[in-house]
Amino acid sequence: MNIQAVHKHNIKAVILAGSRDFGRCPIASRLPVSLWPVLGRPAFERVVRSVSAQGIRDICVCSEEGIEPFKSLMVNIPGLRLRYFEEPSRVGTAGCVRDAIDNGEDEIIVVLTAAIVCPPDVNELVCAHIEQKSNLTAAFCPGREGALPGSSMDIYVCDRTVLGHIPEAGYCDIKEWLIPEMVRAGKVVKAHKIRQIVGNFRNAQGYLRVLADYLKKEPPLKEELPSLFRKSEQLWIDETAKIDSAARFFGPVVVMEHAMVAKRAAVFGPTVIGRGVCIGEDSLIVGSTIWDNSKVGRGCEIQRCLIDFERIVHDNVVLSDVSVARRHKNTSGDIVERVFNAKCPAGSHTVSKTNHKHGRVSGGLAGAITSNKGIWQWIAVGLISAAFLWSYWPGIVDLWNVWQRSDEYSSGLLVPFLAVYILWSRRLQITGIQIRPFLWGLLAFVVAQAVRFFGLFFMYGSAERLSVVLSIAALVLLLFGWEFFRKVFPILLFLFLMLPWPNRIQTAVTLPLQRWATSSAVFCLEVIGYEVTSEGNIIHIGQVSIAIAEACNGLRMVTAFFVISGLVVLLVERAWWEKLIVFVSGLPIALFCNTVRLALTAIAFTALGGEYWEKFFHDFGGYTMIPLALGIVVGELWFLAKLTAAPKEEATVVIQSAKLPIGTANRAEGRNDI
């Protein structure tokens, strides 16, 4: 058989459209990857049009979940027979081939995945399949310099003989089932290194990678987008786009129809800015793809990200290595919000709360500082803050005295300053939030005052101190609104760590902590070889007796290490459950460090004599435990990161089967390359 003997009408294409990918990629959970746009056109449509342009008139589209999105594209090509097969249950790639092949006279079946950037040359695949006299040919990327990593691309060419090796029903995959089965049956299975860069992808990271490679290596963009003009060697801009003269572009960048890039914005390629996309002033875009009608606010940093259709990135937001998906319902908790008018008509760059001359966004906390209305808002905030300090001054002085005279709660003095530092470190996330006073905050403030007067009337100092933090939280909610309150809520919770415990709770835990400190220190000393006896809270080591006083019960370390773990939790970027583990671990870490301190102090008392050394180890031994505690927390974060690390993508291993037994039909071939 040769290529001339194969007529185009005897070649059928089976396109594997795939399905949504729930859970792993937020955009793929909403939209199948085969419908992701490549320079404005869905990858699926690009594959269909490319295959049809190469003379294949019979195309079957298989999708495991929902075929309607693919039908809605209305790919109308004269003479094309386009059929759709919806697979309600998973049947695998070979199962799709089984369902798509009818009783016709098809001599060759070309199987393609729809999630590719640059469709392959069907003639090249068919020629290689025929010349190798193969029953099934698997296409591989060559892995040459500058190309994508070599691996199987779910592109195959086969003949009708494969049907005899595919089960009549159920799941069957080409790589995992069909190829090994055909090798065992003595059929010819070959591999073909495809010459061009196809660029298949399965997730956002792969999509950005192959699109970047396409922009670098495949420049015929003028053919795909006639309205693009080449402004420089690696910059293509649509004639309808509005680019400020102060904007800067570096590397391969594509700016599509009606896009707008404001002044001092910097775009580093490979980047694709979709139709109707607005990039605000002073924003930085690096190696990202932003789909149609999305808006990026002022002062943002977007690095290696994929932004979904009609998404709004607020001012001063920093995003790195994430995909931002569109939600069906807009919630106040989104990092990405609809601040701009996302449904503006094409070519209209009207932005809500925007200076139209410069494209500057004036909304949010930062904008409120400079606007006239915002100045009056800040004056009101200052007056209310002054009234709060005047009203709570006796309580604040009382807290100060507690921090000064109590070793157990001296760490509370650091909490307000650490809270201010955490707030400053999150300034980029909160300065763009709209200030919208929330009247329910007034009710929360009334509740806080009720707690305060309860403490004053019944002489509960702990209740009055508690009302300090409750009043601060209520005023934040009242003056700045729910969205701002939600952003700073963890910091408000952190403020509770500056309060001393109620006397009843402290009394209840003092004796158990003291007994634990004694027994754990005795156990630790016995483990390292000392002969130790204890009587109550007194430890006897040889001729030396050490009393575990109430001040040595470990409460001071518990309160201090909760502050440390709380600070770490608020500064690191981890999942909520990891942060919860780190914070809760502050208690066992504190008890462990206190045990180590007591054991080392006891050893020092036996080895060193003199009142000076005893006082030194007793007073300063606790400070040496802070590095130990921080080391344990860092080790804990490292372990959690290793425990939850995402699996790395690995290239598919190419297997070569052993020489077939004598007497098989394929003995002359020797080996079958898969």
Secondary structure, 3 states (H helix, E strand, C coil): CCHHHCCHHHEEEEEEEECCCCCCCHHHHHCCHHHCEECCEEHHHHHHHHHHHCCCCEEEEEECCCCHHHHCCCCCCCCCEEEEEECCCCCHHHHHHHHHCCCCCCCEEEEEECCECCCCCHHHHHHHHHHCCCCEEEEECCCCCCCCCCCEEEEEEECHHHHHHCCCCCCCCHHHHHHHHHHHCCCCEEEEECCCCCCECCCHHHHHHHHHHHHHHCCCHHHHCCCEEEEECCEEEECCCEECCCCEEECCEEECCCCEECCCCEEECCEEECCCCEECCCCEEECCEECCCCEECCCCEEECCEECCCCEECCCCEEECCEECCCCCCCCCCCECCCCCCCCCCCCCCCCCEECCCCEECCHHHHHHHCHHHHHHHHHHHHHHHHHHHHHHHHHHHHHHHHHHCCCCHHHHHHHHHHHHHHHHCHHHHCCCCCCCCCHHHHHHHHHHHHHHHHHHHCCHHHHHHHHHHHHHHHHHHHHCHHHHHHHHHHHHHHHHHCCCCHHHHHHHHHHHHHHHHHHHHHHHHHCCCCEEEECCEEEECCEEEECCHHHCCHHHHHHHHHHHHHHHHHCCCCHHHHHHHHHCHHHHHHHHHHHHHHHHHHHHHHCCCHHHHHHHHHHCCCCHHHHHHHHHHHHHHHHHHHCCCCCCCCCCCCECCCCCCCCCCHHHCCCEC
